């Protein structure tokens, strides 16, 4: 829901980093940890992509059409 339709809007690097921060904060609360290495490991194990990665792919696809 957080990323719906965002590929059509140009976002600066600060806005994209803020989206990544929101997701990382949520995952830290979900896994009850303050260790970012644990969160990164969980992202890798569950094949979870950060918004910056998803937005790059979606924007590339959107502008190709």
Secondary structure, DSSP 8 states (H G I E B T S, - for coil): -TTTTGGGS---HHHHHHHHHHHHHHHHHHTT---HHHHHHHHHHTT---HHHHHHHHHHHHHH-
